[in-house]
Amino acid sequence: MTLVLTRLDLRLRRRILVGTAVGAAAYLLVVVAAYPAFKDDTTLSEMLQSNSAAAAAFGINGSITSPAGWLNANMFANFGPLLALMLTIGYGANSIAGQAGDGLLGLTAAQPVTRAALLQQKTLALAVTALVVPVISFAVCLIGPQFDLTPDWTRLAAVTVSTALLAFDFGAVAMLVGALTGSKGAALGVASGLAAAAYLVSSLAPIIGVVHRLRWGSPFYWAVGDDQLTSGLTWADLLVLVVIAAILTAATLPSFRRLDIP
């Protein structure tokens, strides 16, 4: 049954995966194509610099008219990660709790496959889901030089990886809560609530002192919230995101083994 269940889960969600990929590509294409009209507009940068609260709300750091600043402000610090999280949290909640509720998980668990192997295949499907938005975003950015948009490609590739890891982490939260409770609603609610809180902590950290001290607890900070598209992703950033993923995945297995599957 090698990867059969992974392919099944991805096939069941192909419409939302393809639709989100197309939507993200279309949006970012407009963002890239619009850059020449804004790259020399100092008024926009001055306005955002004078209103730090508005800039923080959108995760904007530094100059918005630089290639990295433009992409960060319009995609990689906010819209892109949130789209990726929408996919992974949705899949994470549905992969165990949702499929248990509609009877599909009972059918697959009845096959000659262990719970560990079943979870392994679902984790792989989650990883593929986490890559959809970051990879399509990187691909669209490759046409950037045609519009005078030339970011640092190594840093952009690194942020692509960190965004995928961020999405995987919150999808893994949904999967864990689903395995613990058997409730798709609980999995969606907890994972979405934690993601929203983590985003707010990361985006408001530059302007609110109390929140600034909490930024270390936000996966968003380690993935995109420390202006990684401009300054680069550090090994510490990568390690934190990987460790979170490993802990959540490891914690899901015992819960999944105890879950009563109808």
KAVEN-V36942 format. One record per residue. D_FIRST is the distance of its C-alpha to the first C-alpha in Angstrom with 1 decimal. Layout:
d_first: [D_FIRST & D_FIRST]
//
This chain:
d_first: [0.0 & 3.8 & 6.2 & 5.4 & 7.4 & 9.8 & 10.6 & 11.2 & 13.5 & 15.2 & 15.8 & 17.3 & 19.7 & 20.4 & 24.0 & 25.1 & 23.5 & 25.2 & 28.4 & 28.8 & 28.3 & 30.9 & 33.2 & 33.1 & 33.7 & 36.6 & 38.2 & 38.0 & 39.4 & 42.4 & 42.7 & 42.7 & 45.1 & 47.5 & 47.9 & 51.0 & 52.9 & 52.4 & 52.4 & 56.2 & 56.7 & 58.0 & 58.9 & 55.3 & 54.7 & 58.0 & 57.3 & 54.0 & 55.6 & 58.3 & 55.9 & 53.5 & 52.1 & 51.0 & 49.5 & 47.6 & 46.2 & 44.4 & 43.5 & 46.0 & 47.4 & 50.1 & 51.1 & 49.3 & 50.7 & 49.2 & 45.9 & 43.9 & 45.9 & 45.4 & 41.6 & 41.4 & 43.6 & 42.0 & 38.2 & 36.9 & 38.8 & 38.2 & 36.8 & 33.8 & 32.5 & 33.1 & 31.1 & 28.2 & 28.5 & 28.6 & 25.2 & 23.6 & 25.4 & 24.5 & 20.8 & 21.1 & 23.1 & 20.8 & 17.4 & 18.2 & 21.6 & 21.7 & 18.4 & 19.7 & 22.9 & 21.8 & 19.4 & 16.1 & 15.0 & 16.0 & 13.8 & 10.6 & 11.9 & 12.6 & 9.0 & 8.4 & 7.7 & 10.9 & 12.9 & 13.1 & 9.5 & 9.7 & 13.0 & 12.0 & 9.9 & 12.9 & 15.2 & 14.0 & 14.5 & 17.9 & 18.8 & 18.3 & 20.3 & 23.0 & 23.5 & 24.4 & 28.0 & 29.0 & 27.8 & 29.4 & 32.5 & 32.8 & 32.4 & 35.2 & 37.4 & 37.4 & 39.9 & 42.1 & 44.6 & 45.6 & 46.9 & 48.4 & 45.5 & 44.5 & 42.8 & 41.9 & 38.6 & 37.4 & 38.1 & 36.5 & 33.3 & 33.5 & 34.0 & 31.0 & 28.9 & 30.8 & 30.3 & 26.6 & 26.6 & 29.0 & 26.8 & 23.8 & 26.1 & 27.2 & 23.8 & 22.8 & 26.0 & 24.9 & 21.5 & 23.4 & 26.1 & 23.7 & 22.0 & 25.6 & 27.1 & 24.6 & 26.8 & 25.9 & 29.6 & 30.1 & 27.2 & 28.7 & 32.2 & 31.9 & 29.9 & 32.2 & 35.3 & 34.4 & 33.7 & 37.0 & 38.9 & 37.4 & 38.4 & 41.9 & 42.4 & 41.5 & 43.5 & 46.6 & 46.7 & 49.1 & 51.8 & 51.6 & 52.4 & 50.7 & 47.5 & 47.8 & 47.6 & 44.3 & 42.6 & 40.8 & 38.7 & 37.4 & 34.2 & 35.8 & 38.6 & 36.4 & 34.4 & 37.1 & 40.1 & 42.0 & 42.6 & 39.9 & 40.2 & 43.8 & 43.9 & 40.5 & 37.5 & 38.2 & 36.0 & 36.9 & 35.6 & 32.2 & 32.1 & 32.8 & 30.0 & 27.4 & 28.6 & 28.5 & 24.8 & 24.0 & 26.1 & 24.6 & 21.0 & 22.0 & 24.0 & 21.3 & 19.1 & 21.8 & 22.7 & 19.2 & 19.1 & 22.4 & 21.7 & 22.4 & 19.8 & 21.6]
//
